[in-house]
Amino acid sequence: MTSEELADEVGHFIRQCRGRILGVGAEQYDEGNGQQKFETMPLVELVVYAREEAQDLAVYAAMLDIRLKRLEEALREKGITL
């Protein structure tokens, strides 16, 4: 993969993130007055929310690792290398 190809993949990923902000994120967090919920929520609430999101990231990372481990084992069993 070239640097250009990697940059294209990162751009695709960011476009997907942007889509989430404009889709479900807008439904859940757009206050309808030109502000997002995080801009006006009390700081304590924002900290709690951010900690919960960080914990979710850790859980998703663990779930992904479990699936990747299973994939790795299946590939090894089949003798597949790329």
N, C-alpha and C positions, 0 to 999 in steps of 0.2 A: 504494500500500500504506500503510495506516495504521500508527501505532506499535503498536496492539493486534495487528494482523495480523502485523507483524514479530515481536512478542513471541511470538505463537503458533507461528510458524515456528521460532524459536529453541528454544522449548519442545519441539517435535517433534524437532528435531535432538538435543537433550540426552536425550530419551527413547530415541532410537536409540543414543546412546552408552551409556546405562545398560543397554540390552539387550545390548550387546556385553560390558560388564563382567560381567553376570550369566550370559551364555552362554559364548562361547569364552574370554573372559577368566577366568571362574571355573575352567574346565577347565585352563587353562595356568598360572594364577598364584595360585589359592587354595590355601594350604598345608593347609587342613583343620583348622587349630587356632585359627581366629579371626584369622589373620594372612595378609597377602598377601606374595608372594615379595619384592616390592621393600622390604618393611619389615625383612627380615632378611638380605638379600644384602649382601656386603661392599661398601663404598662405591665401591671401584675398579670392581667389576663393575657397579654401578648407573650409574656415570658412562659406562662403555663402552656399556652398554645404551641409555642416554639419547641418547648421541651417534649410535648406529646408528638410533634412532627418528627423530632430527632429520634425518639424512641421507635416510631413507625419505620423510619429509615433503617434502623438497626434490625428490626424484625424482617423487613423486606430483603435486606442483605443476607440474613441467615437463611431465609427461604430460597433465595436465589442460589446460595452456596450449596444447599441440599440438592437442588435440582442439577446444578453443575457437577456435583460429585457423582450423582447417578449417571449423568451423561458421560462423564469421564470413564466410569467403570464399564458402561456399555460399549464405549468405543474401544477400550482396552481388550474386552472380551472378544470383540469382533476383529481385533488386530488392525483397527483403522488408525492410520496416521496421515496427517496432511503436511 
